[in-house]
Amino acid sequence: MSMADVQFEDLPGLMGLMTGAEKHGPAATSTLDAIWVLYDRVLRATPETVEAQDRDRFLLSKGHGPMAYYAVLAAKGFLDPQVLPSFGAYDSPLGHHPDRTLVPGVEIASGSLGHGLPLGVGTALGLRAQGLTDPAVWVLIGDAEFDEGSNHEAVAFAGAYGLDRLHVLVIDNSSATHGWQGGIAARFAAEGWSTATVDGRDHEALYRAFTAEHPGRPHAVVARVEPKNA
C-alpha cells in the first residue's frame, strides 16, 4: 500500500508494527483520532515543510506512549513505515518518548509532564515577535498532565496576552488525579480562552472544533474519550 492511500482505518495496522515493550498503550490509543484529524485535515505541515518558517507547529506534550503519533507521521510520509518495527529498540530513532533530533516533523522532545504547553506559549510568542502571524501552534496534552502547575501558568499567560495562534488539545480519558470544577474547559474559559468540548472519537466534531474561529483569543479543545483502562 502506498502511504498516499493510507486511511484512518489503516492506522491500527501501523501501530501494530510497533511491538516494543510499550507501557503506555492507553496514552497512545486515546490520541489516535485527534492526531489523525489534525494531520489529515487541519495542520499545514508536510514532510517538505518541516523546516519552513511559515509551517504550523504541533507539539506533543503527552510524549509518553507516542505510538499513535509515529503511526500518523508514517501515514503522512514523515517516516518510512519500515522503521516502525524498531520502536523502542536501543538503536531506533523511535524512542518511548519522541526525539526532535531523530524523527522528522517532531517539534519537541517530550514526555516530562507539564512542559509542552509552556513551550507552546513560548513558540507562539516567538512567532508573534518575528511578525509571523500565520503559523498555528498546536499542543496536545493529557488530562492528567493538566494537574501540573506549569500548565496553569501557561494558560493564564496565553489568555492575558491574547495568543490567538495558540491552540491546546486536551485528551480527557479521566486519568487526572482530581477533576476541575465545571470541567476542564471552564479553567481555560476563566482565563479568556475560546473553548470547545467534543467527543474525541467523532472526526467531524473534532474538525469543527479545531477550525472554529476565535479572534483575539487562544483556543482549547477538550476531546473526551473512554476512561483509561475501561
N, C-alpha and C positions, 0 to 999 in steps of 0.2 A: 504494500500500500504506500502510495506517495503521501508525504506529510501534508501536501496541499489538499488532500482528500480527507484528512482526519476530521471526524465529527466528535461531539461531546461523548457519544456512546462508545467511542474507541478509547477514551481516557483510562477507564479501569484496566484495560489490557496493557496500556503503557505503564501504569502504576504496578501491575502485576509482575513486570520485568525486574522491579527493584526488590530483591529478596534478602537484602542485608538485614541485620538484627535491629530493625526499627522498633523503638519502644513507644512511639507517639502516633500510632495508627489513627485514632480519632482526631488528632490535631490536623492530620493531613486530609482525611476524608471530609471533615467539616468545612474545609475551604474550597473544595473542588469546583462546585458550581459557580461560586462568586468569582474565583480567579479566571475561570473559563470565559464567563460573560465579559469581564473586563478586557481580557486579551483578544477575544474574538470580535467584540463589537464597540469597545469604548476607547481603549488606550491607543494613542498614536506612538507606538513603539514596535519596531520591527528589527530583524537581525541586521538590516542595512543601516539602521539609525541609532545603534547602541552608543555611538559617540557624538551624535548630533546635539547641538546646544538646545535646539527647539523641540526635542523629544519630550514626551510625557515620562514621568518617573513613577515607578511602582516600587515601594519599599515593603518588603515582607518582614514586619516586626515579629510576627509569630513564626520565627525561623526554625523552631523545633518541629519535626515532622514535615519536612519540605517535599515529600513525595508528589503531592498534587502539583506543586509549583514546578518541579522538574518535568513532570508529565506534560503540563501545558507548554512549558518552554520548548520541549521536544516537538510537540504537535505544531507549534508555530515557527519552527525552523531555527530556533536559537541554539539547540543542542542536537547532536546526532543521536537518534534513539538507540544506536548500538552501544552507547556508553551507559545506558540506564542499568543493565545488569551488574555493573561495577559498583553500584550505590553502596556507600558505607565501607568499601574496601580501603586498605591502607593507602594505596597509590591512586585512588579515584578522585577526580575533581568534584564528585557528588558526595559531599560530606553530610553528616546528620544535621549540620547547620550550613546553610549556603554561604559560599565564599565569593565575594565580588571579584577577586583576582583570578578565579578559576573558572567561573561559569558566565558565559556571555549573556548580557542582559540583566544580571543581578546587580542591583544598585548598592546594597549594603550587606556586609557580613552581619548576620543576626542570629537571634536565639536567646540572648540575655533579655529577660522580660523588662519592658518599660523603656527601652532605648529607641525604638523605631519612630514613635510619634514625635519626640523631641527632635530627632534627626530630620523628620519630615518638615517640622516647623522651620528648622534652620535652612533646609533646602528651599522651601517656598520663599522665605525671607531673602535668601541669597539671590534667587532668580529675580525677585522684585527689585533688589538693589542694582542688578545688572540691566534693568529695563526689559527683561524677558517676561512679558505679561501673558504670553500664550500657553506655555507648557503647564500642564496639570500635574500635581503631585498627589499620588495615592498612597496611603499607608494602611496595611492590613494588620489589625491587632486582634487578640482574642479577649473574650470577656474576663477571663481570669487575669490576663495581663493588665486589665483596666484597674485592678486593685493597686497597682504601683503608683506611688505619689508623683513620680516624674511625669506620668501621663496627664494628671490633673493640672499640673503647672503648665504643660504644653497646651492643653485645652483652653485654659484661661488666657494665655498669651495670644494664641491664634485668634480667639474671638475679639480680644481688645484691639488687635492690630488689623482686623478685617482681612485676614489672609485668604482671599476668596479663590485662590488657585489650589488651596489645600483641601484634600478630601480624606476622610477616615472611614474605613470599612471595618466594622466590629463584627466578628463572627461570634455569635452568642450560642454556645452549646451548654449553658447552665453549669459551667465548671468554676465559676468565681467563688471565692471564699464567702463573700456576702453579696447581697443584692444592692440595688440602688433605688432609693425612694422614687416611685413613679416610673422606673425603668431607666435603662442606660441612656436612651436618647434625651431624657429630661436633664441629665447632667450637662450634656453638650448645649442644649437649648438655653439653659440658665446662663451660659457664658456667651450667648449671642450667635450660636451656630444655627444654620439650617439643618434640619434633621428629617430622616425617614426611617421607619421600622418595617421590615418586609420579611416574607418567607424566604429563607436563604436557599431553598431548592427551586424556587419559581423564577425561571430565567427572564420572563417578561417583566415581572415585578422588580427584579434586580436591575434590569436595564432602565426601566422608568426612573427608579430611584437614583441610579448612577448619573443619569443625564438630566435630572431636574435642575432648573435654573435657580441660582442662589446669589444674586448680585450683591457684592459688598460683604459677603459672609462666607466663612469656611463651611463645608458640608460634611455631615456624618450620616452614614447609612449603617443601621444595625440590622444584620442578617441573622434571623433566628433559625436554628437547625435543631435536629433531635438532640436531647440531652446526651452528654458524654457517657459512654458505656450503657446506653439504654438498650 
